[in-house]
């Protein structure tokens, strides 16, 4: 009992374990039928055009215990793997392209596993056909030999093509390309090639035919589209010759000649005939049918016709022979034949070629020396040439012609019978040019016309030319353009002109000369053509920069030509800028610039372009200058004299600037000058006259001219009005009453206008020079209403003040400011004291003219009241 109790727990555990093991069931696939897309892949069929990567099936199964399952695909050893599977989802994917023509069934082992048990099944996947194959011709190339006498509609060949596809994609139909252009047709189903009905082959016309055959399948689905494939091949049809064409003569018509020295038995000519069937030709047999009269014979196999009598025994001059050519078959029978006519002429022997003779007998070289350019139509009398042919009749007839440069000479006569005197005539005088050809060489050719031998002979004609002065010197250019710097010394070379004269000797020597209005400063070397300046010549671009004249090239006989020379004198920066004479003192009104100007006498840019700058100013940073225009103005922050007084203690406001004018040449030249600027403020009331006088302060003649012009215009207008009124009254027939002129008494003005003329005094402040004093109160009415228009009575103009006696400043000695490249010395024209005196006199004259002008206007107004 103790022993049994000891083993009881172990036995129970073993029994439980066995029960658990026996309770685990194997997984299995679902079987969903032939067209199912999931299950165990049994009865699955795929088209061979299924794209790689397509999901083609889903393995599907289960485990009785509900455990998760996995899937797998395996193949037999050596088999190609077409599918892959997702182990968890069972999705089967195509990984290799299908080809039904290579493998129409695929064996796959599918398995399902729950981790403990695995169930495997072998399934077959059927690969379905798609129309992916083209027809292929077999047993190519196709070469067919067909006798030319094959009847029409006969079958001559069978073409065969295969298509690996099944169904309609594997069915083939045949047809020919260009069916209307060839002589054949094909059965569309069997591929049998036939000769078209009513058509025959001819070896002599066409020995080979090329027929393009197309094989087309019945079409089928490929990747969803209906596809039709086709293939082409060429059938070479060689036509075999058949004896059906008679022979033919080659080289007709036939002519032969028998000469007086021909020996009996000599061959006269050979006739040739060929079998018309070139593929398998028969041999030809020749015979003379008639016309020989026992004088000629022919070789039966060679066709050579020979004379069997001596020429002096021949009774006729022309024999007409009828020759027959016959085919001899392989069996020796005469089958086909043809005829040809042979003409044989008995002629005298042509044994003498044409021969040239000179004064002393036969000669084949004739020479002549003559001047170039003889008159056209002239006969070359120095050539004594005779030509002769000793034969008789047609054998003595020959042509003459010159062989060489064409169109220069012509020969007379051109056709000779037996003998003639040869004459050579000039036809183109211009081509007989010593400069082109020193020697002209021709060949005089005599060649028989109507003889079969065409005997000929030649003679050399050598014409040596002598030169004449027939050319004019010619310049290499119609004009020459040269440039020379203006600082070039006398005797400098300018340009070399070149002329050529192709004449020889003294006629080819050239002498140069120049003439014309622009040639005074230049010389030319008479033999070299080098143009150079006169030794004393001084070129100045500022005086004259362009010269042109003519150059002449003349030979020793007086023949000449002209060319034009254009010479440009290049400007050199040899002038410094020069300031105007009136820049020493300037008056500047605050807000308005003053301008300085310097002129550079150089002729061209950039040598005459001037830039301005301020070199020195005291105090600095007060003035600005425009680099290109020379306008000087105050800094933008200086707007009144008070600001200036704050800058400097100089109450006179007369400042000195050192200004520079510098050109842009290379090297650059500059000039400096001291400029004194008198700064003043603008007047409070800018009347037109005051502004005008202020502007013309430095040029009183300008004010005088303007006022004189205004007065002249007013006088002209007055004369015109008076003349018009006179003619109007004169033409009127009515007696006009005397007009009563009522002159109003001048009323004392309700307001006084007190105006003093410009006072020419020297105030302590420069701004007080030009101040117009007016009674400001007089500009307003008593009611402070400025809209009331009151015609003021013109005041009486004051007498002009005497010119102020301004003593010349003694502190203005002559001065010189050194610069980098030049210095400016003031000219003695600038005399400040004298200038101020004249200015005062001019101002007085202007005042007097103004007063007279106002009186005239007042009188004119009263006369019309």
Rosetta blueprint (number, residue, H / E / L):
1 X L
2 X H
3 X H
4 X H
5 X H
6 X H
7 X H
8 X H
9 X H
10 X H
11 X H
12 X H
13 X H
14 X H
15 X H
16 X H
17 X H
18 X H
19 X H
20 X H
21 X H
22 X H
23 X L
24 X L
25 X L
26 X L
27 X L
28 X E
29 X E
30 X L
31 X L
32 X L
33 X L
34 X L
35 X L
36 X L
37 X L
38 X E
39 X E
40 X L
41 X L
42 X L
43 X L
44 X L
45 X E
46 X E
47 X E
48 X L
49 X L
50 X L
51 X L
52 X L
53 X L
54 X L
55 X E
56 X E
57 X E
58 X E
59 X E
60 X L
61 X E
62 X E
63 X L
64 X L
65 X L
66 X L
67 X L
68 X L
69 X L
70 X E
71 X E
72 X E
73 X E
74 X E
75 X L
76 X L
77 X L
78 X L
79 X L
80 X L
81 X L
82 X L
83 X E
84 X E
85 X E
86 X L
87 X L
88 X L
89 X L
90 X L
91 X E
92 X E
93 X E
94 X E
95 X L
96 X L
97 X L
98 X L
99 X L
100 X L
101 X L
102 X L
103 X L
104 X L
105 X E
106 X E
107 X E
108 X E
109 X E
110 X E
111 X E
112 X E
113 X E
114 X L
115 X L
116 X L
117 X L
118 X E
119 X E
120 X E
121 X E
122 X E
123 X E
124 X E
125 X E
126 X E
127 X E
128 X E
129 X L
130 X L
131 X L
132 X L
133 X L
134 X L
135 X L
136 X E
137 X E
138 X L
139 X L
140 X L
141 X L
142 X E
143 X E
144 X E
145 X E
146 X E
147 X E
148 X L
149 X L
150 X L
151 X L
152 X L
153 X L
154 X L
155 X E
156 X E
157 X E
158 X E
159 X L
160 X L
161 X E
162 X E
163 X L
164 X L
165 X L
166 X L
167 X H
168 X H
169 X H
170 X H
171 X L
172 X E
173 X E
174 X E
175 X E
176 X E
177 X L
178 X L
179 X L
180 X L
181 X L
182 X L
183 X L
184 X E
185 X E
186 X E
187 X L
188 X L
189 X L
190 X L
191 X L
192 X E
193 X E
194 X E
195 X E
196 X L
197 X L
198 X L
199 X L
200 X L
201 X L
202 X L
203 X L
204 X L
205 X L
206 X L
207 X L
208 X E
209 X E
210 X E
211 X E
212 X E
213 X E
214 X E
215 X E
216 X E
217 X E
218 X L
219 X L
220 X E
221 X E
222 X E
223 X L
224 X L
225 X E
226 X E
227 X E
228 X L
229 X L
230 X E
231 X E
232 X E
233 X E
234 X E
235 X E
236 X E
237 X E
238 X E
239 X E
240 X E
241 X L
242 X L
243 X L
244 X L
245 X L
246 X L
247 X L
248 X E
249 X E
250 X E
251 X L
252 X L
253 X L
254 X E
255 X E
256 X E
257 X E
258 X E
259 X L
260 X L
261 X L
262 X L
263 X L
264 X L
265 X L
266 X L
267 X E
268 X E
269 X E
270 X E
271 X L
272 X E
273 X E
274 X E
275 X L
276 X L
277 X L
278 X L
279 X L
280 X L
281 X L
282 X L
283 X E
284 X E
285 X E
286 X E
287 X E
288 X E
289 X E
290 X E
291 X L
292 X L
293 X L
294 X L
295 X L
296 X E
297 X E
298 X E
299 X L
300 X L
301 X L
302 X L
303 X L
304 X E
305 X E
306 X E
307 X E
308 X L
309 X L
310 X L
311 X H
312 X H
313 X H
314 X L
315 X L
316 X L
317 X L
318 X E
319 X E
320 X E
321 X E
322 X E
323 X E
324 X E
325 X E
326 X E
327 X E
328 X E
329 X L
330 X L
331 X L
332 X L
333 X L
334 X E
335 X E
336 X E
337 X E
338 X E
339 X E
340 X E
341 X E
342 X E
343 X E
344 X E
345 X E
346 X E
347 X L
348 X L
349 X L
350 X L
351 X L
352 X L
353 X L
354 X L
355 X E
356 X E
357 X E
358 X E
359 X L
360 X L
361 X E
362 X E
363 X L
364 X L
365 X E
366 X E
367 X E
368 X E
369 X E
370 X E
371 X E
372 X L
373 X L
374 X L
375 X L
376 X L
377 X L
378 X L
379 X E
380 X L
381 X L
382 X L
383 X L
384 X L
385 X E
386 X E
387 X E
388 X E
389 X L
390 X L
391 X L
392 X L
393 X H
394 X H
395 X H
396 X H
397 X E
398 X E
399 X E
400 X E
401 X E
402 X E
403 X E
404 X L
405 X L
406 X L
407 X L
408 X L
409 X E
410 X E
411 X E
412 X E
413 X L
414 X L
415 X E
416 X E
417 X E
418 X L
419 X E
420 X E
421 X E
422 X E
423 X E
424 X E
425 X E
426 X E
427 X L
428 X L
429 X L
430 X L
431 X L
432 X L
433 X L
434 X L
435 X L
436 X L
437 X L
438 X L
439 X E
440 X E
441 X E
442 X E
443 X E
444 X E
445 X E
446 X E
447 X E
448 X E
449 X L
450 X L
451 X L
452 X L
453 X L
454 X L
455 X L
456 X E
457 X E
458 X E
459 X E
460 X E
461 X E
462 X E
463 X E
464 X E
465 X E
466 X E
467 X L
468 X L
469 X L
470 X L
471 X L
472 X L
473 X L
474 X E
475 X E
476 X L
477 X L
478 X L
479 X E
480 X E
481 X E
482 X E
483 X E
484 X E
485 X E
486 X L
487 X L
488 X L
489 X L
490 X L
491 X L
492 X L
493 X E
494 X E
495 X E
496 X E
497 X L
498 X L
499 X E
500 X E
501 X L
502 X L
503 X L
504 X L
505 X H
506 X H
507 X H
508 X H
509 X L
510 X L
511 X E
512 X E
513 X E
514 X E
515 X E
516 X L
517 X H
518 X H
519 X H
520 X L
521 X L
522 X E
523 X E
524 X E
525 X L
526 X L
527 X L
528 X L
529 X L
530 X E
531 X E
532 X E
533 X E
534 X L
535 X L
536 X L
537 X L
538 X L
539 X L
540 X L
541 X L
542 X L
543 X L
544 X L
545 X L
546 X E
547 X E
548 X E
549 X E
550 X E
551 X E
552 X E
553 X E
554 X E
555 X L
556 X L
557 X L
558 X L
559 X L
560 X E
561 X E
562 X E
563 X E
564 X E
565 X E
566 X E
567 X E
568 X E
569 X E
570 X E
571 X L
572 X L
573 X L
574 X L
575 X L
576 X L
577 X L
578 X E
579 X E
580 X L
581 X L
582 X L
583 X L
584 X L
585 X E
586 X E
587 X E
588 X E
589 X E
590 X L
591 X L
592 X L
593 X L
594 X E
595 X E
596 X L
597 X L
598 X E
599 X E
600 X L
601 X L
602 X L
603 X L
604 X L
605 X L
606 X L
607 X L
608 X L
609 X L
610 X E
611 X E
612 X E
613 X E
614 X E
615 X E
616 X E
617 X E
618 X L
619 X L
620 X L
621 X L
622 X L
623 X E
624 X E
625 X E
626 X L
627 X L
628 X L
629 X L
630 X L
631 X E
632 X E
633 X E
634 X E
635 X L
636 X L
637 X L
638 X L
639 X L
640 X L
641 X H
642 X H
643 X H
644 X H
645 X H
646 X H
647 X H
648 X L
649 X L
650 X L
651 X L
652 X L
653 X L
654 X E
655 X E
656 X E
657 X E
658 X E
659 X E
660 X E
661 X E
662 X E
663 X E
664 X L
665 X L
666 X L
667 X L
668 X L
669 X L
670 X E
671 X E
672 X E
673 X E
674 X E
675 X E
676 X E
677 X E
678 X E
679 X E
680 X E
681 X L
682 X L
683 X L
684 X L
685 X L
686 X L
687 X L
688 X H
689 X H
690 X H
691 X H
692 X H
693 X H
694 X H
695 X H
696 X L
697 X L
698 X L
699 X L
700 X H
701 X H
702 X H
703 X H
704 X H
705 X H
706 X H
707 X H
708 X H
709 X H
710 X H
711 X H
712 X H
713 X H
714 X H
715 X H
716 X H
717 X H
718 X H
719 X H
720 X H
721 X H
722 X H
723 X H
724 X H
725 X H
726 X H
727 X H
728 X H
729 X H
730 X H
731 X H
732 X L
733 X L
734 X L
735 X L
736 X L
737 X L
738 X L
739 X L
740 X L
741 X L
742 X L
743 X L
744 X L
745 X L
746 X L
747 X L
748 X L
749 X L
750 X L
751 X L
752 X L
753 X L
754 X L
755 X E
756 X L
757 X L
758 X L
759 X L
760 X L
761 X L
762 X L
763 X L
764 X L
765 X L
766 X H
767 X H
768 X H
769 X L
770 X L
771 X L
772 X L
773 X L
774 X E
775 X L
776 X H
777 X H
778 X H
779 X H
780 X L
781 X L
782 X L
783 X L
784 X L
785 X L
786 X L
787 X L
788 X L
789 X L
790 X L
791 X L
792 X L
793 X L
794 X L
795 X L
796 X L
797 X L
798 X L
799 X L
800 X L
801 X L
802 X L
803 X L
804 X L
805 X L
806 X L
807 X L
808 X L
809 X L
810 X L
811 X L
812 X L
813 X L
814 X L
815 X L
816 X E
817 X E
818 X E
819 X L
820 X L
821 X L
822 X L
823 X E
824 X E
825 X E
826 X L
827 X L
828 X L
829 X L
830 X L
831 X L
832 X H
833 X H
834 X H
835 X H
836 X H
837 X H
838 X H
839 X H
840 X H
841 X H
842 X H
843 X H
844 X H
845 X H
846 X H
847 X H
848 X H
849 X H
850 X H
851 X H
852 X H
853 X H
854 X H
855 X H
856 X H
857 X H
858 X H
859 X H
860 X H
861 X H
862 X H
863 X H
864 X L
865 X L
